[in-house]
Structures are given as structure tokens and as C-alpha cells.
Amino acid sequence: MRRRPTLPNLTVLDVNAPDTARQLREQGVCLHFSALPNDTAMHLEPQWAEAGITVFSNASAHRRVDGVPLVIPEINAEALRPASGTHLRHACATNCTLLPLVFPLAALHHAFGLKGYTMRSEQGLSGGGHPYLRKAMEAGRVDADIPGEAEKTAAEFRHVLQWQGEDSLECNRVMRADGHHVFVEAKLSQPVDAADVHAAMTAWSAKQRMEHLPSAPDEPLMVVEAIDVDVHLFADGRGFPRAPDPATEFSAGMAVVVGNIEPVDANTVRFQAFSHNTLRGAAGGVVLLAELAHAMELISPMAPHP
């Protein structure tokens, strides 16, 4: 277990002040994590990037925007490299719902070719933000509809996997605090059975291991017989800890779990997948993205102001 580093005394600055980014850059700050609301992120994140601070964002404001890579480390790491220059200025993590969908489908696409898929999700309340979670828990009920979620997930899937094909997605909120559970049917270019699917996912996961990154799970995709949303929430690529401390157990909740693999016909397979939406799908995912950029030497503390 890694020890949590000791932090110095903290100074609180106004993120909206026009000279805050410049002041921090002059003091040697070289990266910035953003979880801002979209309307705020839209104008503030570019200001910080222009000041020479690399911005890693969980906001959706700049996803799929030209010049701002949308990256999942195990899927499209090379997209982080800037088209010009040597230092990354701005990058985005994906929508949390995409993670349990794209990991197993990336494995199947690599092995057999993906022609199309359908997905239905059951998404934890925390995906709507803490106030939403608190309100739903107090009320004891939730509106299942998540406007725009299916369209956003489908578009980001195509973008990160560079894939074109048929898809149909339905996204729903459920009365569970954390964890996104997806039910997927995939149409493949080659005939497969359950053993083929299991082997392809296991092989893909082994190739995508990033042991040099502190937050990376030991195995990014863990194949099990059947999904259990209570047991599998904190999957770390080695096992399923029950009450980890994410401040010191960096890989807890960072793996995607896939199970319930069932052939439908020769070229079609069903499965379920599950991941932690606020760890792998949000805070942990964007930290992993920064770790990858650092390992690729794309962050420079000595980078000059533009």
C-alpha cells in the first residue's frame, strides 16, 4: 500500500480571477484538474491551458473538440500526443458510462471485428452529482430518464475507438449510490462461442496493463462468471476489496468487470459489465490520464508562457 503524501499549507485562490492561472504558473504549477460545471469549464479551462498549465478535465464541455484529446489510457493513449509541439495543453476524460461499455467491446472488436451493438444501462445516483444523490436518497425514488446520456455515450464510443457501425443505447438511473451496470449485445464479424469471448477479453486485458502508472489496475478488464454489483464495485484488477481507502489504494475501483457471457447465435454475444462511476469513471480516471501524460513526457514544468 502506498502512503498518502504530506501536503503543505494550502492557499485558496479565486479560480475566476483573470490572473490566477498566470500566478500559479509563475510559481511552478504545471497541471490542473477540472471538475467544473460545463458552462464554467467552457471559458475557464482554455484560459488555464493558454497560461501554460496542462488541464485534465472531467467536464464534458470540451470533449470531442478539435485540439483537445478525449482519451482512455487503455484504449487510445497515443491520441494524447499533440499534433504540433511537444507539450500537452488540454485533455478530457470520457463520460463515466462509456467505461464499462467500451472496455469489453474494444476487446471483442480487436479479436473479431465489431459490426454493431445494443446497450442498456443501470446507472448509480452519484453519476448525477452529489446534490442529485442526496435528493434521491431522501426521496427514496428516482426518475430513470437521463436526457442526452445515450447520445453522448454513443458519440464518445465512436470517437475513442474510431469505429463506425450500428448502435442502439438506452441509459437509465437506478436507486443505487455508485456503480454503472451495462447490459450489452454485440454483433461480431466472426463466429464465436463463450470460450472465445472469455479468451479474447483476457488476452486484451493483459496487453493493456499499465504497471508503470500508480493508479492503473493490475488487470483493466476482469472476467467473472456473473456480475455482482455489491461485490465488484471496488474491483482493482487483482480482486474485489470491500472497503478500500481510495486515498492510498489507488487502483481500487479502477478495473471494469465483465460477466454473464452468453452466445445468442454464431456471431452475436450478450454480456454484462460494471464499473465504479466516481472512481474509474471520474476522479480516478482523470488522475490516471495525468499519470499517462507524465509517463509520456507530455507535461513540462518549464514550459514557457504562450
PEVENDA-V738908 format. One record per run of one state. SS is the DSSP state (hx for helix, st for strand, lp for the rest). FROM is the first residue (numbers start at 1). LEN is the number of residues. If there is no record, write none. Layout:
[[SS & FROM & LEN] [SS & FROM & LEN]]
This chain:
[[lp & 1 & 19] [hx & 20 & 7] [lp & 27 & 4] [st & 31 & 4] [lp & 35 & 3] [hx & 38 & 13] [lp & 51 & 3] [st & 54 & 4] [lp & 58 & 11] [st & 69 & 2] [lp & 71 & 2] [hx & 73 & 8] [lp & 81 & 9] [st & 90 & 3] [lp & 93 & 3] [hx & 96 & 17] [lp & 113 & 1] [st & 114 & 10] [lp & 124 & 1] [hx & 125 & 4] [lp & 129 & 1] [hx & 130 & 10] [lp & 140 & 5] [st & 145 & 1] [lp & 146 & 3] [hx & 149 & 13] [lp & 162 & 4] [st & 166 & 8] [lp & 174 & 6] [st & 180 & 9] [lp & 189 & 5] [hx & 194 & 14] [lp & 208 & 13] [st & 221 & 3] [lp & 224 & 11] [st & 235 & 1] [lp & 236 & 4] [st & 240 & 1] [lp & 241 & 15] [st & 256 & 10] [lp & 266 & 2] [st & 268 & 8] [lp & 276 & 3] [hx & 279 & 17] [lp & 296 & 11]]
